[in-house]
Amino acid sequence: MRTLPRYIISSYIGPFLMTFFIAVFVLFMQFLWKYVDDLIGKGLDTYTLAKLFFFVILTTFPLALPLAILLSSLMTFGNLGEQFELVALKSTGMSLQKIMSPLIIVAFLTSVGAFFFSNNMLPYVNLKMNSLLYDIQQKKPAFNIKEGIFYNGIEGYTIRIERKESDGITCHNIMIYDHTQNAGNNKVITSEYGIMKLTEDKQFLSIDLFNGTSYEEMINTKKPNSHTLTRSKFKEQTIKFDLAGFRLMRSQEDMFRSNYEMLNIAQINKSIDSLTIEKEKGISLFKNKFSEIFPGGKKNKQKKDSVNFPVIQPTNPQPVAISSAVNEKERLIDMALNLARNKKYYAENVLSDTNNIDHPIVSLNIQWHKKFSLSLACLVLFFVGAPLGAIIRKGGLGMPVVVSVIIFIFFWVIMISGEKMVNEEVLPAYIGMWIATIVTTPLGLFLTVKATSDSSLFDADAYNKFFQKIFRRKK
């Protein structure tokens, strides 16, 4: 590798890694703010949390890469411009495109790598993350009995402890309601004090009760209104509670595999084809059934004379004949109305089924286009950041960060708006998911042209001189 490309790439790698990890951290914190209530108080071990956080960090890569490329390219060329290195390179006859060429190759390879990551690794990561997050959300909060509060976290029991010692295991005035028989508060155990601790395998809670009384109300089956109260005292008694509900129970990952985020391009295409075939079969079946019943359909053209309408003689009508004809006419009108209502309900049901198929197809198309659009965004935003840095000529984390964040927010808002419009079926997926790239590409071309011609696009002095000339002409 020649000296200049090696120098430019080495100047780019440092800002890229720094901005990439900053973007990942920001997106990771967004996840924590969203799911903090589901994670706190569950008693999760360090390994489970580390595993979840690792998968979450991997899921932020497709979005963090475009932001990191935009910011790092702007910082790199801003530093080169601020130190007059771009001026020195251009004085040798090199164009801006040639100076950018090493980083163009790097941005292109990054886009390709981002696509393969989104298509091959991201579905697996999403499957692992969503299944683990679902199991954590279903897990009960950690076992914690507070003083003076009835605790019913253990299934079938309600426990109240009046006071705890400083050691955390010695408790006073313990009251336990046994609801395992679903017969109400017919069995109660009280104790002056006890020792509460977990077993070594942490599968059971053991409470050693001392100086207590057990109350149990027995119902006589022969005499429903007769209740026998049994009271027994004890000096020492041990009760164990199963803590299975407090363990993290892992569910089968197969139940999440059909989600759109867990599919690659080939699986998405296969799912879209299957749903499209199912939709077409439903529409074809609807057309056939509709034409079979509705008078005037293709299959009923030969049967249109099967309904015999009453013939009313225009001359010398008899009262009885007129009455019979009117009744027959009303009967036929009722039959026609019932037929129309049935067809209407049938059409509404078919339309509802079709919409239920259309929504998954739209979601699958969104995921299909998102894998390409976010990958190509890495290359597009590079052509925005690199020439913009050459124009601004400011390095560091000051002006480049502000400009990059503004541009990326602009890009992301357009992308989110396009995805929302696709979900609402206002725009097709091939437009809504690419609208942000379509809008940003001309901006990148415009900035590249301006940077190539050394335009003073962000030079305040140039604008001041321009307005001063206008005012002088007016005077």
C-alpha positions in Angstrom: 0.0 0.0 0.0 1.3 3.4 -0.9 2.1 6.0 1.7 -0.9 8.4 1.0 -3.7 5.8 1.0 -2.2 4.3 4.2 -2.0 7.7 5.8 -5.6 8.5 4.9 -7.0 5.2 6.1 -5.0 5.4 9.3 -6.4 8.9 9.9 -9.9 7.5 9.3 -9.8 4.3 11.4 -9.3 6.1 14.8 -12.3 8.4 14.5 -14.4 5.6 13.0 -13.8 3.2 15.9 -14.4 6.0 18.4 -17.7 7.2 16.8 -18.9 3.7 16.2 -18.6 2.8 19.9 -20.2 6.0 20.9 -23.1 5.3 18.6 -23.4 1.8 19.9 -23.4 3.1 23.5 -26.1 5.6 22.7 -28.4 3.0 21.1 -27.7 0.6 23.9 -28.7 3.2 26.4 -31.9 3.7 24.5 -32.6 -0.1 24.9 -32.0 0.2 28.7 -34.3 3.1 29.1 -37.0 1.2 27.3 -36.7 -2.1 29.1 -35.3 -1.0 32.5 -38.5 -1.9 34.3 -38.4 -5.4 32.9 -34.8 -6.0 34.1 -34.7 -4.4 37.6 -35.8 -6.4 40.5 -35.7 -9.8 38.7 -32.6 -11.1 40.5 -30.9 -11.9 37.2 -27.4 -13.3 37.4 -24.4 -11.6 35.8 -24.1 -14.2 33.0 -27.7 -13.7 31.9 -27.4 -9.9 31.8 -24.1 -10.0 30.0 -25.6 -12.4 27.4 -28.6 -10.2 26.9 -26.5 -7.0 26.6 -24.1 -8.7 24.1 -27.0 -9.6 21.8 -28.5 -6.1 22.2 -25.1 -4.5 21.3 -24.9 -6.7 18.1 -28.4 -5.6 17.1 -27.3 -1.9 17.1 -24.6 -2.4 14.5 -26.8 -1.9 11.4 -27.9 1.6 12.6 -24.6 2.5 14.3 -22.5 1.9 11.2 -24.1 4.7 9.0 -23.8 7.2 11.8 -20.2 6.2 12.5 -19.2 6.5 8.8 -20.9 9.9 8.5 -19.2 11.3 11.6 -15.8 9.8 11.1 -15.5 10.8 7.4 -16.5 14.3 8.3 -13.9 14.4 11.1 -11.2 12.9 8.9 -11.5 15.3 6.1 -12.2 18.2 8.5 -8.9 17.5 10.1 -7.1 17.3 6.7 -8.7 20.6 5.7 -8.0 22.3 9.0 -4.3 21.4 8.9 -4.1 22.5 5.2 -3.2 18.9 4.1 -6.0 18.9 1.5 -4.6 22.1 0.1 -1.2 20.6 -0.2 -2.5 17.5 -1.9 -4.6 19.4 -4.3 -1.6 21.6 -5.2 0.2 18.5 -6.5 -2.6 18.1 -9.0 -4.7 15.4 -7.1 -8.4 15.8 -7.3 -10.7 15.4 -4.2 -12.1 12.1 -5.7 -8.6 10.6 -5.9 -7.9 11.7 -2.3 -11.2 10.1 -1.2 -10.7 6.9 -3.3 -9.0 4.8 -0.4 -11.9 5.6 1.9 -14.5 5.0 -0.8 -13.2 1.5 -1.1 -13.3 1.2 2.7 -16.9 2.5 2.8 -17.9 0.1 0.0 -16.5 -2.9 1.9 -18.2 -1.7 5.0 -21.5 -1.5 3.2 -21.0 -5.0 1.9 -20.1 -6.3 5.3 -23.1 -4.6 6.8 -25.4 -6.3 4.4 -23.9 -9.8 5.1 -24.2 -9.1 8.8 -27.8 -8.0 8.5 -28.7 -11.0 6.3 -26.8 -13.8 8.0 -26.0 -12.9 11.6 -28.6 -10.4 12.6 -31.6 -12.9 12.3 -29.8 -15.3 14.6 -28.9 -12.5 17.0 -32.5 -11.2 17.0 -33.8 -14.7 17.7 -31.5 -15.1 20.7 -32.1 -11.6 22.1 -35.9 -11.6 21.7 -36.3 -15.1 23.2 -34.1 -14.2 26.2 -35.8 -10.9 26.7 -39.3 -12.5 26.5 -38.3 -15.1 29.2 -36.9 -12.3 31.4 -40.2 -10.3 31.0 -42.2 -13.4 32.0 -40.0 -14.0 35.1 -41.4 -13.0 38.5 -39.6 -10.3 40.5 -36.9 -11.5 42.9 -38.0 -13.0 46.1 -38.3 -10.2 48.7 -40.5 -10.2 51.8 -40.8 -6.7 53.4 -41.7 -6.0 57.0 -45.4 -5.5 57.7 -46.6 -6.3 54.2 -48.5 -9.3 53.0 -46.4 -11.0 50.3 -48.2 -13.3 47.8 -45.4 -13.8 45.3 -45.2 -17.5 46.2 -48.0 -19.4 44.5 -50.5 -20.7 47.0 -49.2 -18.8 50.0 -49.4 -15.4 51.6 -46.7 -14.5 54.1 -46.5 -11.6 56.5 -43.5 -10.8 58.7 -43.7 -8.0 61.3 -40.0 -7.5 61.9 -36.7 -8.6 60.6 -33.4 -8.7 62.5 -30.3 -7.1 61.1 -28.9 -10.5 59.9 -31.8 -10.6 57.4 -32.8 -14.2 58.2 -34.3 -14.0 61.7 -37.9 -12.8 61.6 -40.5 -12.1 64.3 -44.3 -12.6 64.4 -44.7 -14.6 61.2 -48.1 -15.3 59.7 -48.6 -17.8 56.8 -51.8 -18.3 54.9 -52.1 -21.6 53.1 -54.2 -21.3 49.9 -53.0 -24.4 48.2 -56.4 -26.1 48.5 -58.3 -23.0 47.0 -60.6 -23.0 50.0 -60.0 -19.5 51.3 -58.3 -18.6 54.5 -59.1 -21.9 56.2 -55.5 -22.7 57.1 -53.2 -20.3 59.0 -49.9 -20.7 60.7 -48.5 -18.2 63.2 -45.2 -18.2 64.9 -43.4 -15.9 67.4 -40.1 -16.0 65.4 -38.4 -18.0 62.7 -35.3 -18.4 60.6 -35.8 -17.9 56.8 -33.1 -19.0 54.4 -32.7 -20.5 50.9 -31.5 -24.0 50.3 -28.0 -24.6 48.9 -29.3 -25.1 45.3 -31.6 -22.0 45.8 -34.6 -24.0 44.6 -36.6 -23.8 47.8 -37.2 -21.3 50.6 -37.0 -22.9 54.0 -38.6 -21.3 57.1 -37.9 -22.8 60.6 -40.8 -21.7 62.8 -40.6 -21.6 66.6 -43.3 -21.3 69.2 -46.2 -21.2 66.9 -49.8 -22.3 66.3 -51.6 -23.8 63.4 -55.2 -23.1 62.7 -57.3 -25.2 60.2 -61.0 -25.0 59.6 -62.4 -28.3 58.4 -65.7 -28.4 56.4 -68.0 -31.3 57.1 -69.2 -32.6 53.7 -72.3 -34.2 55.3 -73.2 -30.9 57.1 -72.1 -28.0 54.9 -73.0 -25.4 57.5 -70.9 -27.2 60.1 -67.3 -26.1 60.4 -64.7 -27.7 62.7 -61.8 -25.6 63.9 -58.6 -27.5 64.6 -55.9 -25.7 66.5 -52.4 -27.2 67.3 -49.4 -25.7 68.9 -45.8 -26.5 68.1 -42.4 -25.6 69.4 -40.6 -26.1 66.1 -41.7 -26.7 62.5 -40.1 -26.3 59.1 -41.9 -25.3 56.0 -40.4 -25.3 52.5 -41.7 -23.3 49.5 -40.9 -24.2 45.9 -39.3 -21.2 44.1 -39.7 -22.6 40.6 -41.6 -19.5 39.6 -38.6 -17.3 40.4 -36.2 -19.1 38.1 -35.6 -18.0 34.6 -37.4 -20.6 32.5 -36.2 -20.7 28.9 -38.8 -21.1 26.3 -38.4 -22.8 22.9 -36.8 -20.6 20.4 -38.9 -22.1 17.6 -41.9 -20.1 18.6 -39.9 -16.9 17.6 -38.5 -18.1 14.3 -41.5 -17.0 12.3 -41.0 -13.3 13.3 -40.0 -11.0 10.5 -36.8 -9.9 12.2 -35.5 -13.5 12.4 -35.5 -14.2 8.7 -32.9 -13.7 6.0 -33.5 -12.7 2.4 -34.2 -16.2 1.1 -36.6 -16.9 4.0 -38.4 -13.6 3.5 -38.9 -14.3 -0.2 -40.2 -17.8 0.6 -42.7 -16.4 3.2 -43.9 -13.7 0.8 -44.5 -16.3 -2.0 -46.4 -18.5 0.4 -48.6 -15.7 1.6 -49.2 -14.4 -1.9 -50.3 -17.8 -3.1 -52.6 -18.2 -0.1 -54.1 -14.7 -0.9 -54.7 -15.6 -4.5 -56.3 -18.8 -3.6 -58.7 -17.0 -1.3 -59.6 -14.4 -3.9 -60.1 -17.1 -6.5 -62.3 -19.1 -4.1 -64.3 -16.0 -3.3 -64.9 -15.3 -7.0 -66.1 -18.8 -7.7 -68.5 -18.9 -4.7 -69.8 -15.5 -5.3 -70.7 -16.3 -8.9 -72.3 -19.6 -7.9 -74.9 -18.0 -5.7 -75.4 -14.5 -7.1 -77.9 -14.4 -9.9 -76.3 -13.3 -13.2 -72.9 -14.9 -12.4 -71.1 -17.0 -15.0 -72.4 -20.3 -13.6 -75.9 -19.0 -13.3 -76.5 -17.5 -16.7 -78.3 -20.7 -17.7 -80.3 -20.8 -14.5 -81.5 -17.2 -14.5 -85.0 -18.4 -15.5 -85.2 -20.8 -12.6 -86.9 -18.2 -10.4 -90.6 -18.0 -11.4 -91.9 -14.5 -10.9 -95.7 -14.3 -10.7 -97.5 -13.1 -13.7 -100.2 -10.6 -13.1 -102.9 -10.4 -15.7 -103.6 -6.8 -16.7 -107.3 -7.5 -17.5 -110.1 -8.3 -15.1 -107.8 -8.9 -12.1 -109.4 -10.9 -9.3 -108.9 -9.7 -5.7 -107.6 -13.1 -4.5 -105.1 -13.3 -7.4 -103.8 -9.8 -6.7 -103.3 -10.6 -3.0 -101.5 -13.8 -3.9 -99.3 -12.1 -6.4 -98.4 -9.3 -3.9 -97.5 -11.9 -1.2 -95.3 -13.8 -3.7 -93.6 -10.6 -4.7 -92.8 -9.6 -1.1 -91.5 -13.1 -0.5 -89.1 -12.8 -3.5 -88.0 -9.4 -2.3 -87.2 -10.8 1.2 -85.3 -13.6 -0.5 -83.3 -11.1 -2.6 -82.5 -8.9 0.5 -81.3 -12.0 2.5 -79.2 -13.1 -0.4 -77.6 -9.6 -0.7 -76.9 -9.5 3.1 -75.3 -12.9 3.0 -73.1 -11.9 0.1 -72.2 -8.7 1.9 -71.1 -10.5 5.1 -69.2 -13.1 3.0 -67.4 -10.3 1.1 -66.5 -8.5 4.3 -65.1 -11.7 5.8 -63.0 -12.3 2.7 -61.8 -8.7 2.8 -60.8 -9.1 6.4 -58.9 -12.3 5.7 -57.1 -10.6 2.8 -56.1 -7.7 5.0 -54.8 -10.1 7.6 -52.5 -11.5 4.8 -51.5 -8.1 3.4 -50.1 -6.8 6.7 -47.5 -9.7 7.1 -46.6 -9.2 3.4 -46.0 -5.5 4.0 -43.9 -6.2 7.2 -41.8 -8.8 5.3 -41.2 -6.3 2.5 -40.1 -3.7 5.0 -37.5 -6.1 6.4 -36.4 -7.1 3.0 -35.7 -3.6 1.8 -34.3 -2.5 5.2 -31.4 -4.9 4.9 -30.4 -3.3 1.6 -31.2 0.3 2.4 -29.3 0.5 5.7 -26.3 -1.2 4.1 -26.3 1.2 1.2 -26.8 4.1 3.6 -23.2 3.5 4.8 -21.9 4.4 1.3 -24.3 7.3 0.7 -23.6 9.0 4.0 -19.9 8.7 3.4 -20.3 10.8 0.3 -22.2 13.3 2.5 -19.6 13.4 5.3 -16.3 13.4 3.4 -17.0 16.4 1.1 -18.8 18.2 3.9 -15.7 17.8 6.1 -13.5 19.2 3.2 -15.8 22.2 3.0 -16.1 22.9 6.7 -12.4 22.3 7.4 -13.0 21.7 11.1 -11.8 18.6 12.9 -12.3 17.3 16.4 -15.6 16.6 18.2 -17.1 20.1 17.9 -18.6 21.3 14.7 -18.4 17.8 13.0 -20.5 16.2 15.7 -23.2 18.9 15.5 -23.4 18.7 11.7 -23.3 14.9 11.6 -26.1 14.6 14.2 -28.3 17.0 12.4 -27.8 15.2 9.1 -28.3 11.8 10.6 -31.5 12.9 12.4 -32.7 14.3 9.1 -31.9 10.9 7.4 -33.5 8.8 10.2 -36.7 10.9 10.5 -37.2 10.5 6.8 -36.6 6.7 7.0 -38.9 6.2 10.0 -41.6 8.3 8.2 -41.2 6.2 5.1 -41.5 3.0 7.1 -44.6 4.2 8.9 -46.2 5.1 5.6 -45.4 1.7 4.2 -46.9 0.1 7.3 -50.1 2.1 6.7 -50.0 1.1 3.0 -49.7 4.7 1.9 -46.5 4.0 0.0 -45.1 0.8 -1.5 -42.1 -0.7 0.3 -39.7 0.0 -2.6 -40.4 3.7 -2.2 -41.0 4.2 1.5 -37.9 2.2 2.6 -35.6 4.0 0.0 -37.0 7.5 0.3 -34.2 8.5 2.8 -31.5 7.3 0.5 -33.2 8.9 -2.5 -33.2 12.3 -0.7 -29.7 12.0 0.7 -28.0 10.9 -2.5 -28.5 14.3 -4.3 -27.2 16.0 -1.2 -24.0 13.9 -1.3 -23.5 14.6 -5.0 -24.1 18.4 -4.5 -21.5 18.5 -1.6 -19.0 16.5 -3.6 -19.3 18.9 -6.5 -18.9 21.9 -4.2 -15.9 20.4 -2.4 -14.2 19.5 -5.7 -14.5 23.2 -6.8 -13.4 24.5 -3.4 -16.7 26.2 -2.8 -17.0 28.5 0.2 -20.3 27.0 1.0 -20.0 27.5 4.8 -17.7 30.5 4.8 -19.4 33.3 6.6 -17.0 35.9 5.1 -18.2 34.9 1.6 -21.8 35.5 2.5 -21.0 38.8 4.2 -19.2 40.0 1.1 -22.1 38.9 -1.0 -24.6 40.9 1.0 -22.3 43.9 1.2 -22.2 44.0 -2.6 -26.0 43.9 -2.7 -26.4 46.8 -0.3 -23.7 48.9 -2.1 -25.6 48.5 -5.4 -28.9 49.6 -3.7 -27.1 52.7 -2.3 
